[in-house]
Amino acid sequence: METVTLWRPTGPEELALVEASGWREWPARLPDQPIFYPVLNEEYATMIARDWNVKASGVGFVTRFAVGKDYLDRYKVRQVGGRDILEYWIPAEDLPEFNANIVGTIEVVAEYR
């Protein structure tokens, strides 16, 4: 199966829920979070974790995980800033199916304080 490597910057509360899942899924979105935003490169995830998550909660994590390419092909890549500011927009209602298409586990690759 071909996979796509994705990254997600996250704070400690969300990461605790990922850990509680056995590092296999992202938690359901909150009512004010209609979209799940995994990003396509580590540099962009690092920028968000370091510059936003640390300010918001004192710590920011960069996670990495793989998702089946056939599944991701349903969604288009969104460029939301500069050339390398790329992410997928996964509707909150699609998150259970997205999680089912994660291959392997979600890993923490960096921590910022």
N, C-alpha and C positions, 0 to 999 in steps of 0.2 A: 504494500500500500504506500502510495506517495503521500508525504506529509508536508505541511508548511510550518516552519518554526515561527512562533509568535512570542511577544513579550507583553507583560502588563506591569505597570507601576502600581503599587498598592500600599495602603497604610496598614497599621497593626491590627485593626478590627477585622478588615476583610481577610487579611492573611491568617488570622486565627480561625476563621470559618473554613478557609481552604485546608488548613492543617486538620481540622476536625473531620473533613471529608476524606481523610487519608491521602491528601495531596492529589485528588482526582477530579475535583470540580470547583467551579466558581459559584459563590452563593447567589441566590435570587436577588434581583435588583430591588432597591427600595422604591416606594411609590414615586419619588421625585427623580428616579433614575430609569428612564424608559429605554436606554440604550446601553449595551455593554461594549466597551471600546478596547479590544486588544490591538497592539501596535505591531508594526512590521520590522522595526529595528531596535536594537539594544540602546543605541545612542538617544533616541527619542524617549524611550522608557526611562533611561537614566535621568534625563533632563527633568521629566515630570516628577519622578521619585525624589530627586535631590532638591528641586526648586519649589515644588508644591506640597508633596506629602510631608516633608520635614517641617515646613512652616505650619501645616495644618495639624500635625499630630506628633511632632518631635522625632519621627523616624519614617523613612521611606524605603521600600523594598522594590527590587526589580526581579520579576519572575520570568521564567522561560518555560514554554510548553509547545507541544506539537499537536496539530489538528489535521485530520484527513483532508487532502486537497480536494477530492471530489465534493465533499461537503462544503468547504469554503468557497468553491466556485459559484455557489448560489449568490454570494455577496460580492459587491464590487469594492475595490480598494478606494478609500477616500483620501485625497490629498487635502490636508486641513491647515496648511501653512506653507513652509518652505518645501523645497524639492524632496527632502527626506522625512517630512512630517506626514507619515502614512498610517492609516488605521482602518480597521473594519468596523462597521456599525452593525452590531447584532441586536435586533429588537429583544427586549426583556422576555417576551413570550417565547422566543426561540432558544433561550439559554439552556433549558434542559436538554434539547437535542444537540446544541453546541457541545455541552459537557459530555454527552454520550459519544462524541466524535473526537474527544481528546485521546491521543495515543500516548500511553505511558503516564507519567506523573508530572505535576507542576513543581518546578524547582525554583528556589530562591538563588539568584546568581549575584546579587549585590545588596548591600544595606548601607543607608546613609543616615547620619544623625546630625 
